[in-house]
Amino acid sequence: MPFINAKFSNTVSPEKETALKTALGEAITELGKSERYLMVQIQDGCRLYFGGDNSAETAFFDVSLLHSAPKASYEKLTSRLCDIAKEIMDVDGDRVYVKFEETENWGYDSFMF
């Protein structure tokens, strides 16, 4: 039951949006999850400042998931998300933050997992 909220300071074209959605669906496997239940939100034009500066493209990935994953899996996904930001959105890894949030309570289709 993962959710990825991807925020970018630059503009996401329809082609890049599709590429991001596909890449995020593949990347989530680093946490032992599948795209089947992945929900993705892609926001562009965000006013993101890094170190008080907004002169370069910046990205923020907020990853929420049911239960937890090993730290090594978080590290692999962080690396993949930074690669995705660079390859698709031209955002350097030193301008990317990734936040993970684990929860024990997750609802779907009128029931709780």
N, C-alpha and C positions, 0 to 999 in steps of 0.2 A: 504494500500500500504506500508506495513512495509518491511524493509530490516534489517537483522541482520548480521553483520560482526563479527564473533567469532574468536579470535586469541588466540593461546595457545603456551606456550613455549615447551611443550612436544609433543610427536608424537601421531597423531590420526590414529588409525588402521581403516580399513574399517568397522569393527563392531561398533567401537565407533562413527565413522562418521554417520552411520545410526541411532544410538541411540541419538546422538546430534541433528540431523535433526528432528527426531520425537519429542524429548523433547522440542525443540525450537518452533516447530509447535503447541504444546500444550500450551506452556508458553505464546505465543503472545496473547492468549485470555484474559490475564490480562489487556491488553490495549483496549479490546473490538474489536479486530481484529481477523480474521480467517487465517488459514493456506492457504486458497485458493489463496491469492495474496501475501503471504509471500515469499520473496527471502532470501536465506541464503548463506553466504560464510563462509567456515571453513578453517582456515589457521593453520598449525602446524609448529613446529620448529622455531617459531618466537623468536627473541632475545629481550625478555622483561625483563626489570630491574624494580624492585619495591624498592624504597628507596635506589637506588644505588646498589642493590644486585640482582643477578640472580641465587642464590644457591638453590632456591626452585621453584617449578612449579608456573607459573603465567598465568593469563588469562585477556583478554580485550574484552568486548562486546560493539560494536558500533551499536546502534539501531536508525534507521531513520524511520520517519513515516509522512504520510500526515496529516496535521493539528496538533492537540495536544490531550493530554489525561490528566485526573486529576492527581495531584501529588501522591495521594494514589495509583493509578494504577501503576505509575512509581516505587513506593516503593515496591509494590507486585511483579512486574516483576523483579526488582533488586534482591529481595530475591530468587525468582525462579531461576534466572540465576546463582546466587551463589550456590544454591543447585545443579543445573545441573553440574556446574564446579566441585564440590566436588564429586558427585556421579559417574559421567562418566569419568572425567579426573583427579581426585584426586588432585584438586587445592583447597586449603583452601580459604575461603571467604575473609580473610584479605590479599589475594594476587590477588583479582579480582577488576577491575574497570568496571563500566558500564556508558556509555555516551549515552544520548538521544539527538536527533536532530529532530526538527520539521520543516516542510516545507509546504508552501501553494501551491507550484508548483510541480506537479508530473506527468510525462508523461508515457503513456503505450499504446502500440499497435496503434501508430500514432495519439493519441489524449491526451488531458490534462484532468485530473480529476478536 
